[in-house]
Amino acid sequence: MLLAAFLNLTGERALVVGGGRVAARRIPALLQAQMKVTVIAPAICTEVRAQHVTLMERPYSSSDLQGIRLVLACTDHSATNDAVAAEALRLGLLVSHAGAAERGNLRFPAVVERHGVQMALSTGRELPMLAQALRERLDAMLPATLPLEAWTQRRIQALTLGEAQRKAALDHLRLDIRRSLGLEA
């Protein structure tokens, strides 16, 4: 079973070993998380070059893992991916193995993000197409707008109240949120 968690990796260093299509798809998630991304590969595709990353056109070396927090092993060579993932795991790093997810400790979920709400979906198996379909379904079900700022302010105000008033205010907020999402109270 995987641990579902959201990580704050702002400013942390990520290493992407491989410069092809898989790297091009994964890099935006790292950049959105405000990570400092370095790509190492003998050949780097145009889509990777177009992203705000540090490029090193050369083969991977185990010394490349120094100072790294998260690693993506996404070359076209399974032996290289295996070696990268094994060394990263030995060092206690977060690692995603593109060709064999079970050889890493990090999976990329399907993500729905709207109005500052972020939902991540995993099937718990190697069925990304199911997670992607579920993502599309959830995205279609979300309301066009959510008053997140107002709800946040109400929660902050409720937390300043005495115990009985706080409970009543939070219960009322909970009901308002559930109703706005079409759920029963």
Wavefront OBJ file of the C-alpha trace (Angstrom):
o trace
v 0.000 0.000 0.000
v 1.283 3.464 -0.880
v 1.239 6.471 1.441
v -0.894 9.256 -0.025
v 0.814 12.533 0.863
v 1.519 16.010 -0.450
v 5.153 17.072 -0.126
v 6.579 20.588 0.052
v 9.754 20.303 -2.020
v 10.123 23.990 -2.863
v 13.750 24.792 -3.601
v 14.846 21.147 -3.396
v 16.983 19.660 -6.162
v 15.564 17.103 -8.578
v 17.555 15.016 -11.014
v 15.983 13.687 -14.195
v 18.074 10.965 -15.810
v 16.851 10.768 -19.384
v 15.980 13.451 -21.878
v 13.092 12.006 -23.867
v 9.284 12.072 -23.926
v 8.798 10.671 -20.405
v 11.150 13.299 -18.971
v 9.308 16.004 -20.916
v 5.980 14.864 -19.363
v 7.299 14.632 -15.784
v 9.393 17.802 -15.578
v 6.432 20.251 -15.450
v 5.223 18.665 -12.172
v 8.671 19.201 -10.646
v 8.812 22.791 -11.859
v 5.288 23.486 -10.608
v 6.469 22.260 -7.195
v 9.237 24.894 -7.509
v 12.048 22.361 -7.547
v 15.444 23.044 -9.108
v 15.609 20.526 -11.941
v 18.703 19.129 -13.635
v 18.413 16.822 -16.651
v 21.263 14.466 -17.492
v 21.214 12.501 -20.741
v 23.464 11.964 -23.747
v 20.606 13.186 -25.983
v 17.916 15.667 -24.936
v 14.715 16.237 -26.898
v 13.364 19.640 -27.905
v 10.437 19.441 -25.419
v 12.863 19.012 -22.506
v 15.159 21.773 -23.804
v 12.198 24.175 -23.891
v 11.666 23.850 -20.119
v 13.368 25.884 -17.374
v 15.909 23.221 -16.360
v 19.668 22.779 -16.172
v 20.849 20.532 -19.004
v 23.872 18.227 -18.936
v 24.347 16.326 -22.176
v 26.338 13.353 -20.982
v 25.811 9.896 -19.477
v 24.658 9.539 -15.860
v 27.193 8.970 -13.077
v 26.341 7.879 -9.519
v 28.086 11.035 -8.257
v 25.233 13.011 -9.901
v 23.031 12.050 -6.921
v 24.991 14.198 -4.459
v 22.742 16.911 -3.013
v 19.665 15.586 -4.808
v 16.305 15.041 -3.078
v 14.207 13.467 -5.844
v 15.246 11.376 -8.852
v 13.422 10.379 -12.020
v 14.953 7.420 -13.822
v 13.401 7.730 -17.264
v 15.887 6.686 -19.912
v 15.163 4.311 -22.771
v 17.496 1.745 -21.165
v 16.052 -0.429 -18.395
v 19.523 -1.315 -17.047
v 20.345 2.383 -16.603
v 16.983 3.059 -14.948
v 17.557 0.081 -12.637
v 21.025 1.314 -11.647
v 19.835 4.893 -11.062
v 16.860 3.752 -8.981
v 18.887 1.281 -6.918
v 21.561 3.851 -6.067
v 18.974 6.540 -5.265
v 17.084 4.150 -2.983
v 20.329 3.154 -1.259
v 20.904 6.849 -0.528
v 17.363 7.275 0.849
v 16.152 9.513 -1.981
v 12.698 9.734 -3.505
v 12.881 7.932 -6.835
v 10.513 7.214 -9.691
v 11.452 4.433 -12.099
v 9.646 5.077 -15.381
v 9.876 1.553 -16.729
v 9.148 -0.397 -13.540
v 7.356 1.659 -10.888
v 7.800 -1.068 -8.271
v 11.578 -0.486 -8.388
v 11.158 3.057 -7.057
v 9.455 4.546 -4.011
v 7.641 7.403 -5.755
v 4.682 7.294 -8.141
v 3.179 10.238 -9.972
v -0.603 10.359 -9.499
v -3.218 11.700 -11.859
v -3.992 15.205 -10.565
v -7.103 17.362 -10.617
v -6.466 20.980 -9.696
v -8.994 23.774 -9.686
v -9.429 26.914 -7.597
v -6.484 25.952 -5.386
v -7.961 22.532 -4.594
v -5.651 19.712 -5.576
v -6.669 16.053 -5.702
v -4.242 13.257 -6.499
v -5.420 9.848 -7.706
v -3.655 6.519 -7.764
v -5.128 3.122 -8.461
v -2.615 1.396 -6.185
v -1.700 -0.691 -9.194
v 0.056 -0.056 -12.457
v -3.098 1.218 -14.187
v -2.402 4.860 -15.052
v -5.210 4.834 -17.623
v -7.747 4.144 -14.838
v -6.341 6.963 -12.693
v -6.488 9.302 -15.702
v -10.112 8.364 -16.412
v -11.030 8.931 -12.764
v -9.261 12.310 -12.921
v -11.381 13.323 -15.905
v -14.565 12.207 -14.116
v -13.716 14.151 -10.942
v -12.784 17.228 -12.934
v -16.169 17.141 -14.673
v -17.945 16.844 -11.296
v -16.274 19.836 -9.634
v -18.267 23.064 -9.428
v -17.142 25.873 -11.717
v -16.349 28.082 -8.720
v -15.693 27.555 -5.026
v -15.585 30.340 -2.409
v -12.320 29.042 -0.934
v -11.163 32.418 0.344
v -14.433 33.047 2.189
v -14.439 29.533 3.644
v -10.829 29.917 4.750
v -11.584 33.229 6.465
v -14.593 31.704 8.231
v -12.431 28.845 9.505
v -9.713 31.225 10.723
v -12.327 33.328 12.540
v -13.960 30.243 14.064
v -10.635 29.100 15.496
v -10.413 32.314 17.534
v -13.736 31.650 19.292
v -14.423 29.891 22.567
v -14.949 26.138 22.439
v -18.749 26.037 22.065
v -18.860 28.900 19.546
v -15.907 27.444 17.622
v -17.649 24.065 17.310
v -20.897 25.679 16.146
v -19.101 27.904 13.609
v -17.065 24.999 12.224
v -20.155 22.770 12.032
v -21.978 25.512 10.114
v -19.008 25.920 7.751
v -18.877 22.137 7.228
v -22.585 22.144 6.298
v -22.155 25.052 3.883
v -19.253 23.301 2.149
v -21.129 20.001 1.866
v -24.230 21.739 0.458
v -22.185 23.667 -2.114
v -20.799 20.324 -3.338
v -24.256 18.750 -3.513
v -23.717 16.467 -0.526
v -26.120 15.706 2.308
v -25.602 17.542 5.539
l 1 2 3 4 5 6 7 8 9 10 11 12 13 14 15 16 17 18 19 20 21 22 23 24 25 26 27 28 29 30 31 32 33 34 35 36 37 38 39 40 41 42 43 44 45 46 47 48 49 50 51 52 53 54 55 56 57 58 59 60 61 62 63 64 65 66 67 68 69 70 71 72 73 74 75 76 77 78 79 80 81 82 83 84 85 86 87 88 89 90 91 92 93 94 95 96 97 98 99 100 101 102 103 104 105 106 107 108 109 110 111 112 113 114 115 116 117 118 119 120 121 122 123 124 125 126 127 128 129 130 131 132 133 134 135 136 137 138 139 140 141 142 143 144 145 146 147 148 149 150 151 152 153 154 155 156 157 158 159 160 161 162 163 164 165 166 167 168 169 170 171 172 173 174 175 176 177 178 179 180 181 182 183 184 185
